[in-house]
Amino acid sequence: KNLGCKWTIVVGMACYVSYSFGNLYPGWYTLIPTSVILGLGGSPLWSAKCTYLTISGNAQAAEENKKGSDVINHYFGIFFFIFQSSAVWGNLMSSLIFGQDSSISNIPEEALETCGAANCGLNITVNSTTSKPPQTLVWTLVGSYIGVGVLAMIIVAVFLDNIDQEQTSQFRENREPFCHTFLATFRLLKDWRLVTLIPLTMYSGFEQSFLSGEYTKNYVTCALGIHFVGFVMMCFGASNSLCSFLFGRIARYVGRAPLFLLAAVTNLSCIIALLFWRPHPNQLAVFFVFPALWGMADAIWQTQTNALYGILFPRSKEAAFANYRMWESLGFVIAFAYSTFLCLEYKLYILMAVLVITIITYPIVEYYEYKHPTQLVEEGAYLSHKETMQTKVDKIIAQTEM
């Protein structure tokens, strides 16, 4: 609220870039501090992004006399279409760069026996395919990420409209204590709808961490090699990106509930299949099928959950999206915390259990919203910074004439 959405996004992106700098010389003394900085900047960044899209969607809906939830769904679909496409370009870069490693070799059959859920998965490190790539290739990749990150910061700082400038000015004038603003995130937990959505929100963190951590390590890297991770995740990114845009438009016609059901059935089917699948290089196409299906489901979880928060809590957007990132991040933390201590089979069962709880709790909120629709806050027509300044000048002139 103090910086406004635009400059919060810029500062948050700078925190992400700092983590990339830490990976130039990875170690406890570089990764721990930059990880803390990344965590401090990540939540405000995503909260500001979601708030920005919600304000824009409501303003556009008011201007065109459309339903606010439909425009918000559409906006989140467009955003995640662009955002998830970064997985395509980022993983293409990593695969092309790591593919230059001359030490890549075929994986012996005995090593393949440790892949997937057949083996406990805790001895995956014995596989020679997980050896560290040459440092020069790591520097090339990280340097590319840093360059793209800095360029993105410049583009946002120069071209993104400061959409909530007036609200920011009012907040600074009122000088609301920081602790009051900080505690607003936790005060919102008094709303039973938010508490009921916690399993859904945490599952988003669980399912993302599983694909990026467990699937890439225990299936792709183990059976194909680390140089294939980028290509497989490109499939996830492409599917996620296209489906985000598609489902953002479809939501206005079929509603959220059928889409959430589709995502749940897709994830549940994939989890059961992964319990029994024994990955082998001869089944190359299968390695891409799972990320494609997972990307489709994740597109629904991301677009519809973000839109749902914006619709349910229009008067507390910042606090609502801060809660969203907090509980989603907690899902990430828990999943990564037990990653090295549990067998892959147990991790799949935990993921399935959280999904089942989500399927039980989410419909309660959806049914209540259907019976008692939340009244959206009128954002009014959006004015650019230039138009806002002109309006202020006109008001001053009018007052002078009087």
FISEDREN-322389 format. One record per residue (C-alpha): x, y, z. Coordinates in steps of 0.1 Angstrom, whole numbers. Example, Ala and Ser with C-alpha at 12.3 -4.5 7.8 and 13.67 -1.06 7.14 Angstrom:
123	-45	78
137	-11	71
END
This chain:
0	0	0
29	24	7
48	18	-25
18	10	-47
15	-20	-70
39	-9	-97
69	-1	-75
62	-31	-53
65	-53	-84
98	-36	-93
113	-41	-59
101	-77	-58
117	-84	-91
150	-70	-78
148	-96	-50
144	-124	-75
174	-111	-95
195	-111	-62
189	-148	-59
202	-153	-94
234	-134	-84
237	-158	-55
238	-188	-78
268	-175	-96
289	-188	-67
265	-211	-49
272	-218	-12
257	-213	22
271	-178	24
255	-167	-9
223	-188	-12
210	-184	24
210	-146	24
197	-143	-12
170	-169	-4
158	-148	25
158	-117	2
139	-137	-24
113	-148	2
108	-113	15
103	-100	-20
83	-128	-35
51	-125	-14
47	-87	-19
55	-91	-56
27	-116	-62
3	-98	-39
8	-66	-59
5	-85	-92
-29	-100	-81
-41	-67	-67
-31	-49	-99
-50	-74	-121
-81	-73	-98
-82	-35	-99
-77	-34	-136
-104	-61	-142
-130	-43	-120
-123	-10	-136
-126	-24	-171
-158	-42	-161
-173	-10	-148
-164	9	-179
-178	-18	-203
-208	-27	-180
-196	-63	-177
-195	-87	-148
-164	-81	-128
-156	-118	-121
-157	-125	-159
-132	-98	-167
-109	-107	-137
-109	-144	-149
-100	-132	-184
-72	-110	-171
-57	-137	-149
-59	-161	-179
-39	-137	-201
-14	-130	-173
-7	-167	-166
-5	-174	-204
24	-150	-206
39	-159	-172
38	-197	-178
53	-193	-212
85	-182	-194
89	-219	-185
93	-226	-223
120	-200	-229
138	-205	-196
139	-243	-199
149	-241	-236
179	-220	-225
189	-244	-198
186	-275	-220
205	-259	-249
232	-247	-226
235	-279	-205
233	-300	-237
268	-288	-245
282	-308	-217
306	-334	-232
304	-357	-202
268	-369	-209
266	-407	-212
240	-434	-213
224	-446	-181
230	-482	-171
200	-505	-165
209	-510	-128
206	-473	-122
172	-472	-139
159	-496	-112
161	-467	-87
139	-444	-107
102	-437	-101
82	-449	-71
94	-485	-74
124	-478	-52
123	-456	-21
140	-428	-40
163	-418	-11
193	-432	-29
188	-413	-61
221	-394	-56
241	-425	-65
230	-421	-101
259	-406	-121
235	-386	-142
230	-361	-114
266	-349	-115
271	-311	-115
274	-295	-150
306	-275	-158
308	-242	-139
312	-222	-172
278	-235	-184
263	-226	-150
276	-191	-153
263	-188	-188
228	-199	-178
227	-177	-146
241	-147	-164
213	-151	-190
187	-152	-163
202	-121	-146
201	-102	-179
165	-110	-186
155	-101	-150
172	-67	-151
156	-60	-185
121	-69	-171
126	-45	-142
134	-17	-166
104	-24	-187
80	-24	-157
95	7	-142
92	27	-174
61	14	-191
37	0	-164
9	25	-154
8	34	-117
-28	23	-115
-33	28	-77
-15	61	-73
-43	79	-56
-49	51	-31
-12	51	-23
-12	88	-17
-42	85	6
-25	57	25
6	78	30
-14	108	42
-33	87	67
1	72	79
-15	39	90
9	21	114
29	-7	97
18	-33	124
-18	-25	116
-13	-32	79
8	-63	86
-18	-77	110
-45	-71	84
-33	-103	67
-40	-123	99
-72	-105	108
-87	-117	75
-84	-152	89
-115	-144	109
-134	-149	77
-144	-186	76
-143	-186	38
-106	-179	38
-99	-206	64
-119	-231	43
-98	-222	12
-65	-229	30
-63	-266	17
-69	-254	-18
-42	-228	-15
-17	-251	1
-23	-277	-25
-12	-253	-51
22	-252	-34
23	-290	-30
15	-298	-66
40	-272	-80
68	-284	-58
61	-320	-67
65	-315	-104
95	-291	-102
113	-311	-75
102	-348	-74
92	-355	-110
122	-338	-125
146	-356	-101
131	-391	-96
118	-396	-131
134	-373	-157
169	-368	-143
171	-404	-130
161	-420	-163
171	-395	-190
197	-372	-175
197	-336	-163
199	-322	-198
164	-335	-205
148	-316	-176
145	-284	-196
128	-300	-225
103	-319	-203
95	-287	-184
91	-268	-216
62	-291	-223
47	-282	-189
52	-245	-196
36	-247	-231
6	-266	-218
3	-244	-188
5	-212	-208
-20	-222	-235
-45	-236	-210
-42	-205	-187
-54	-184	-216
-80	-209	-227
-95	-215	-193
-95	-178	-184
-120	-174	-213
-139	-206	-207
-146	-198	-170
-172	-171	-179
-193	-198	-197
-189	-229	-175
-180	-214	-141
-151	-222	-117
-164	-254	-102
-163	-276	-134
-128	-264	-141
-116	-272	-106
-132	-306	-109
-113	-312	-142
-80	-302	-125
-86	-325	-95
-95	-355	-117
-64	-348	-139
-40	-346	-110
-55	-376	-92
-52	-397	-124
-16	-386	-128
-7	-394	-91
-21	-429	-94
-3	-435	-127
30	-422	-113
27	-447	-84
28	-476	-109
49	-462	-138
85	-474	-140
103	-448	-161
126	-460	-189
144	-441	-217
125	-462	-243
93	-446	-231
104	-411	-241
69	-398	-250
55	-407	-216
80	-383	-199
63	-355	-217
27	-366	-212
27	-362	-175
40	-325	-175
15	-317	-202
-14	-330	-182
0	-314	-150
4	-281	-168
-33	-282	-178
-43	-288	-142
-19	-262	-128
-33	-236	-152
-67	-241	-136
-54	-240	-100
-35	-208	-107
-59	-188	-127
-91	-198	-109
-78	-196	-74
-63	-162	-79
-95	-150	-95
-115	-165	-67
-96	-146	-40
-101	-114	-59
-138	-120	-62
-144	-131	-26
-124	-104	-9
-128	-72	-30
-125	-49	0
-93	-65	13
-74	-74	-18
-39	-68	-5
-46	-89	27
-63	-116	7
-36	-121	-18
-10	-119	10
-28	-148	26
-29	-166	-7
9	-164	-11
15	-172	26
-5	-205	25
8	-214	-9
43	-208	2
37	-229	33
27	-258	10
60	-254	-8
79	-253	25
63	-284	38
68	-304	6
104	-294	3
110	-300	40
101	-337	38
116	-342	4
148	-358	15
133	-378	43
104	-397	27
102	-422	0
86	-410	-33
57	-434	-28
48	-417	5
51	-382	-11
26	-392	-37
2	-404	-10
6	-371	9
-1	-352	-23
-32	-373	-29
-45	-367	6
-41	-329	4
-60	-331	-30
-88	-351	-14
-91	-325	14
-92	-298	-12
-120	-315	-31
-140	-317	1
-135	-281	14
-136	-260	-18
-172	-268	-28
-184	-254	6
-171	-219	-3
-183	-222	-39
-218	-231	-28
-220	-203	-3
-208	-178	-29
-235	-191	-53
-262	-186	-26
-248	-153	-13
-228	-135	-41
-201	-111	-29
-208	-75	-39
-179	-62	-59
-163	-28	-51
-167	-3	-78
-132	7	-90
-145	33	-114
-130	40	-148
-93	37	-149
-73	69	-156
-37	69	-167
-12	90	-149
-14	117	-175
-52	118	-173
-51	118	-135
-27	148	-135
-49	166	-160
-80	160	-138
-62	175	-108
-52	206	-129
-89	210	-140
-101	208	-104
-75	235	-93
-86	258	-122
-123	253	-113
-116	262	-77
-96	293	-87
-125	305	-109
-150	302	-80
END
